[in-house]
Amino acid sequence: MTTGKRMSTTVPRANSPLHAPDEQFGEQAWIEVIQKMDEVYNELLQYEVALEEKNAALEDSHQFIESVLSSMSDILLVCDRHGSIVEVNASLAHIVGKSAKELEETSIYDLFFDDAQRTRARTMFARVVHEGLSDIEFFLRSGDGSTVPVSMNCTPRLSQTGKLIGMVVTGRPVGELQRAYQALRQAHDDLKRTQGQLLHAEKMVSLGRLVAGVAHELNNPISFVLGNVLSLQRYAQRLERYLGAVHATDCAEDAALQAVRQELRIDRILSDMPVLIEGMVEGAERTRDIVDALKRFSAIDKTSPEEVRLNDVVERSVRWVTQSASAHFVVDVDVPPDLVCTGSSGQLQQVVMNLVQNACDATADQERPRLRISGGCESGMVCLRFTDNGPGIAAENLSRLFEPFFTTKQVGQGTGLGLSISYGIVERHGGRLSAANPASGGAEFSLCLPATKADSDHPR
């Protein structure tokens, strides 16, 4: 049985020592939570900054790819495994006359010109996964309905597991390839022409030195011969006068002396001697002229320009060629004596000699081979025209006459360098060399060079 005592209960105060550990634990937990929140917030900030940097890099990469695709002159097309277009570049859109948006989700085979091309493309593209395509020519339909030949390449587009997910097609219009090939061929032809000219220049330098030495060696004996022949001519005149005086005196009645005179044919000798001596003088003078021409020719590499009288150049060139040509070959020269230009006399003589020799060869089969050389001044240029009566130049050869190593002569009769070298010489002189077939027949070469001021002031 319980007593009537009341049990008392003690309620601890808030600041009682019994609650001190719980309060300390709560504060520490909140501090750790706040620290974790700070760490997470910092991580979120760093992640956001990195994400923004990656987004900027991705945007730059996207813009770079778009700029590359839009600036490509070749066409580029990406499609899925069923041939549905996913992406095209501006070059393809320009060719087919549609925008990139209009081409998306359409079939790649709709780009081809006709059903035959579509069937061929389906057959070819079916082999892409195994071997790919390289430089296959197809015909596309342009925006105006015309055909555009395109050389295409096609490669498979694979997933990470190696599964075919589409195709990447690139190509270039064949017209651009042809222009590139033509430019390459032209560069190659120019290189060949330059090599030929350099080779010829080296040969001409060596030939010039040889000719200069030969001309120098010939000059001295020819001078002696000419001087001695002129002296002999004077002595012959004196002897003729002496013999005339002897036979006019008392000895004229001497029968024995008259017999000796007739036996030795003195009268015939006296009549033939002037002709013989004149022939020797003419031959020596012609030899002297040839030596002089050799000296001029040996100056082929002379760099300093000089005043050149084309009449003299033509005269020397014609004389050189006709000496070894057929006796039937006739050259009519109608060149004014005051036709003057500036340049190298030796080089221009080489050009004129080549043109005269070509005319001689071209007219060899004619009954009366003939060449007419005329000259005049036209629009500040001095011009020489070489017109022959040969068969003319074939139309397909007119554009190739001045190409190196091109010749219509038989093997062994021509190198194909003469006209090419002549063209280069005239071009370096600031002139032009051309060929044509005049209406009157035959062939005509025109050589025009810049006239000197004095000559251009008096056009003819």
C-alpha positions, 0 to 999 in steps of 0.5 A: 500500500502506498503512502500518501507521499507525492513523487516530484519530477525535475524538469531540466532547464534549457541551459542545463549541462545535460543538453550541451552535447546535443547542441554542439552536435547540431551546430557541427552538422549544420556547418558540414552541410553548409560546407557540402553545399558550398562544394556542390555550388562551386562544382556546379559553377565550374561545370557551368563554365566548362559547359559554356566553354565546350558550347563555344568550342562546339559553336566555333567548330560548327561555324568552321565546318559550315564555312569550309563546306560553303567555300568548297568548289567541289560538291559534297553530299551526305545521305543515309543508307536508303539514299535520303539526303541529310546534308549538302554544300552550297556548290551542289545546291548551286549546280542543281538550282535548289536550296539546301533545305529543299534538298534535305529528305529528298532522294539522292537519285533524283539529282541524276539527269534521267532514268538510265543515270539513276539506274546506273547510280543505284548499281554503283552505289550498291557496291560502296560498302565493299569497294567504294567509288572513285572518279566515276562520271555521272550526269546531273540535272542542273537548275535550267534542265541541262546536263552537268557531267560530274566526276564523283567519289563515294565512300561509306559512312559507318557507325561505331560498330561498323554498320553502314549508316549512309554514304558521303559523295564528293565530286567535281564538274568535269568542265573544271577538270578539263580547264585544270588539265588544259592549264597544266598542259599549257604550263607543260608546253611552256616549260618545253618551249623554254627548255628548247629555247635554252637548249638552242640558246646554249647551242647558238652561244657555242656556234657563235663562238665557233663562227667568230673564231672562223670569221676572224681566221678567214678575215686575214687571208681574205684581206691579203688575197683581195689586196694582192688581187687589186695590186695584180690588177694594176700591174696587169694594166701596166704590163698591157701598156708596156707590151702595147708600146713594145709591139708598136715600135721597131719590133713590130716588123720583127717576124720572130717576135710576132710568131712568138706573140701568136704562139703564146696567144698574148693577145688572148691573154691580154683580153682575158686578164681583166675579166679574170681579175675582176672575177677574182676581185668580186669573189674576194669581196663576196667572201669578205661580205660573208665573213662580215655576216659571220661576225654579225651572226656570231653576235647572237648573244649580244645584249645591248640593242643597236639600230638595225636596218631591216633592208640590210638584214633581208639582203644578207639573209636572202643572199645566204639562203639563195646561194645553197638553194635551187637556181629556180628559186626567185626572191623579189625584195621590196623593202624600203631602205629606211625601215629601221628598228632597234634590237640585235642584228644577228638575231633578226637575221636568224629570224629572216633567214629561217623564214626565207629557208622555210619558203624555199622548202615549201615551194620546192615542188612548184614549177616556178618557186617564188618568194616576195618580201615586202615591207612598210610601217604600220601603226608604229611598227615596221613590218616585213611580209614573206609571201610564197607561192607554195601549197599553203599551210594546213588549217589544223597546223596553223595554231601549232606552227610555233610549238617547239619540235613541231614540223611538217617536214620529213624525218631528218629534214627539220627539227621543229625548232626554227619557227619556235626560236624565231617566235621567241626572238621576235617576242623578246624584241617586243614584236609579233610573228604570225602566219596565215593563208592569203586569199591569193594562195600560198603562205604568208608570214608577217614579222612586225617590230617596234619602229624607231621614232624617226621611222615611225614619224614617216608612215608609208 
